[in-house]
């Protein structure tokens, strides 16, 4: 993670670090689920990254997810 943060800083990219929960399908989340995730400290929801991280783990490789914020579901802003 440190290397990713350093890269963003060199490029003058704004970034945050945090914990993301993974979902199996787009737009499956309910308002209650989103509130629960926020209370647990999750910063986002993602569908694709979990596969990359699982494969990296299986082959004992390092991996990191760099995600772009497209929705702000805690505030009700979604597709």
C-alpha positions in Angstrom: 0.0 0.0 0.0 2.9 2.4 0.8 4.1 2.2 -2.8 0.7 3.1 -4.2 0.4 6.1 -1.8 3.8 7.3 -2.8 2.9 7.0 -6.5 -0.2 9.0 -6.0 1.8 11.7 -4.1 4.4 11.9 -6.9 1.6 12.4 -9.4 -0.2 14.8 -7.2 -3.3 12.6 -7.1 -5.8 13.0 -4.3 -6.4 9.7 -2.5 -7.7 8.2 0.7 -7.0 4.8 2.2 -9.6 2.6 3.8 -11.6 -0.6 3.9 -13.9 -1.7 1.1 -16.7 -4.4 1.3 -17.3 -6.6 -1.7 -20.7 -7.3 -3.3 -21.7 -10.0 -5.7 -24.0 -7.9 -7.9 -24.3 -4.2 -8.9 -27.1 -2.2 -7.2 -27.9 -5.1 -4.8 -27.3 -3.0 -1.7 -30.1 -1.7 0.4 -30.1 1.6 2.4 -30.0 -0.5 5.6 -26.9 -2.4 4.3 -25.2 0.8 3.4 -25.8 2.3 6.9 -24.5 -0.9 8.5 -21.3 -0.9 6.4 -20.7 2.8 7.2 -21.1 2.0 11.0 -18.6 -0.8 10.6 -16.1 1.6 9.0 -16.2 0.6 5.4 -15.3 3.3 3.0 -16.7 1.8 -0.2 -18.3 -1.1 -2.0 -16.6 -2.9 -4.9 -17.3 -5.9 -7.0 -14.2 -6.7 -9.1 -11.3 -6.2 -6.8 -12.0 -9.2 -4.6 -11.2 -11.6 -7.5 -7.9 -10.0 -8.1 -7.0 -10.1 -4.4 -8.1 -13.7 -4.0 -6.0 -14.9 -6.9 -3.0 -13.0 -5.6 -3.5 -14.6 -2.2 -3.8 -18.1 -3.7 -0.4 -17.6 -5.5 1.2 -15.8 -2.6 1.6 -12.5 -4.4 1.1 -9.0 -3.2 -1.9 -7.0 -4.6 -3.6 -3.8 -4.0 -6.8 -2.2 -5.3 -6.9 1.4 -6.6 -10.5 2.4 -6.9 -12.3 5.4 -8.4 -15.3 6.8 -6.5 -18.2 6.7 -8.9 -21.1 6.7 -6.5 -21.5 8.0 -3.0 -24.0 5.5 -1.7 -23.9 6.6 2.0 -25.4 9.9 0.8 -27.8 8.1 -1.6 -26.0 9.0 -4.8 -25.9 6.0 -7.0 -26.4 5.1 -10.6 
